[in-house]
Each structure stands twice: as C-alpha cells, then as structure tokens.
C-alpha cells in the first residue's frame, strides 16, 4: 500500500537528502535547482530526472542559460514504498542519483556504485 504523506513532509525529506550531500559536492553544484513534482507526464513511473547540461559537458559556450533542473517525483516514490522509513531511503537514493547526473555520471556507473 502506498505511503500517505503531505507535500510539505515530502519536501522536507528532499531537503534533508540534499543536506546529506557532502559539502565538497554541494559547493561544486552549479546553476541547478531541485524541484519536487507530482510525477513526470511522459514517464509517470520514473522517480527523478535531471534536465540540463552536465558539468562535464559544459564548455566556454555555456552561459546565460536557465538553471538545470533536478525533478524528484513524489507520487511514484510514495507508491513504491510501504513506510515513511522506505520513503526517506528512496528519496535519498533518488536525489543522489540525479545529482550524480549533474556531475556527468551515467546510469551504468551509478549501478556499479550501488546508486542505480
């Protein structure tokens, strides 16, 4: 059975997950915003999505652009969990996974590292 959780509480969990990012990585994040959304219209079952140009792909032409976005999708995360503790864990995994994409780490490498 999916977890019932308010949007405010879910946003708190995302903020707490961001607080877990090591300071050297948080400081290196550049021109990116993390948003909570209900679900992805095109792929309703995905948990998160990085929209942007990874730091490893940016060059001297990069500038004057809107921030990259990391979307964390509330409904699919709540649907896959059966307790708040599971939501906490899955939110952390999803946030780390999407931040890794911002740093240019692909899904294959994330799976190797246990963050797939």
Secondary structure, 3 states (H helix, E strand, C coil): CCCCCCHHHHHHHHHHHHHCCCHHHHHHCCCEEEEEECCCCCCCCCCEEEECCCHHHCCCCCCCCCCEEEEEEHHHHHHHCCCHHHHHHHHHHHHHHHHHHHCCCCHHHHHHHCCC
